[in-house]
Amino acid sequence: MADLADFAKPPSALRQYAVLVRIGLASAVQYRADFAMTAVGAICYEAVSLAFVGVIVYAFGSIGGWSFVEVAFVYGIRSMGHALHGVLSGQLWATDHVVREGEFDRYLLRPVNPLIQLLTRRFQVTAVGDLVFGLVVLSVTAVAAPVVWSVGSVAFFVAAVVGSAFVESAVMLAIASLTFRLLVSSPILQMADTVFVTFGPYPLSVLPRSVAYLLTFVLPLAYAAFFPAAVLLHRTSELFVPTWVAVASPAIGLLLYVAAVGLFHRQMRHYSSPGH
């Protein structure tokens, strides 16, 4: 079986991943109407979600002193991170099916890391709509938000978006790896996704401290958008963790993902083919 070291080899692993994603995209594009409708549907879903945030902010004037533009900036980072997560790890929702139906047997026989095969089994078309919407929202709010842009802040901004994707993917991958023992993980995946969707667009400093800590140290949602946004908006006085922790959000996201990859490969040893 492949281990974490195999997955981490940059030339082979990244090349395999890129090739399989490209093949999946080419396959999905052949059904143009379905591709377009699915992507547009994803855009509409995100637009309605952002509109709901706008209604909440409009009704109260602000959220904990955060204006609509500032909240939308948090939403933009979270939205773009979620879109990249969709490209990277959208197929994790199929883990139950892959394991229970024995599809994973084929992954073990091919000369490609099984995790890469799982992540690229199909192209996540909704990610295209999420990417388009996230890029638009992020571009508009980055200009409108009171951020002092410099080379350093732009670099941190880009790293924060990528780190956001790693945070969400790490959580989902860690949960999906439980399928090898439990044979089912989709209900827990759904619960985690609901938490990300519900609390992700908002500054977590407005929540009760116990909930904020829960969304930082148990389910690391705070690192996905709120912490980096607070740093860029110079609102670090509202953080409930040391400032350096918020600044380290992109690195923490990467470390969490590496840990989740390791967990997946350890749990993979417990796989039992349904044909046995």
Secondary structure, 3 states (H helix, E strand, C coil): CCCHHHHCCHHHHHHHHHHHHHHHHHHHHCCHHHHHHHHHHHHHHHHHHHHHHHHHHHHHCCECCECHHHHHHHHHHHHHHHHHHHHHHHHHHHHHHHHHCCHHHHHHHCCCCHHHHHHCCCCCCHHHHHHHHHHHHHHHHHHHCCCCCCHHHHHHHHHHHHHHHHHHHHHHHHHHCCHHHHCCCHHHHHHHHHHHHHHCCCCHHHCCHHHHHHHHHHCCHHHHCHHHHHHHCCCHHHCCCCHHHHHCHHHHHHHHHHHHHHHHHHHHCCCCCCCC
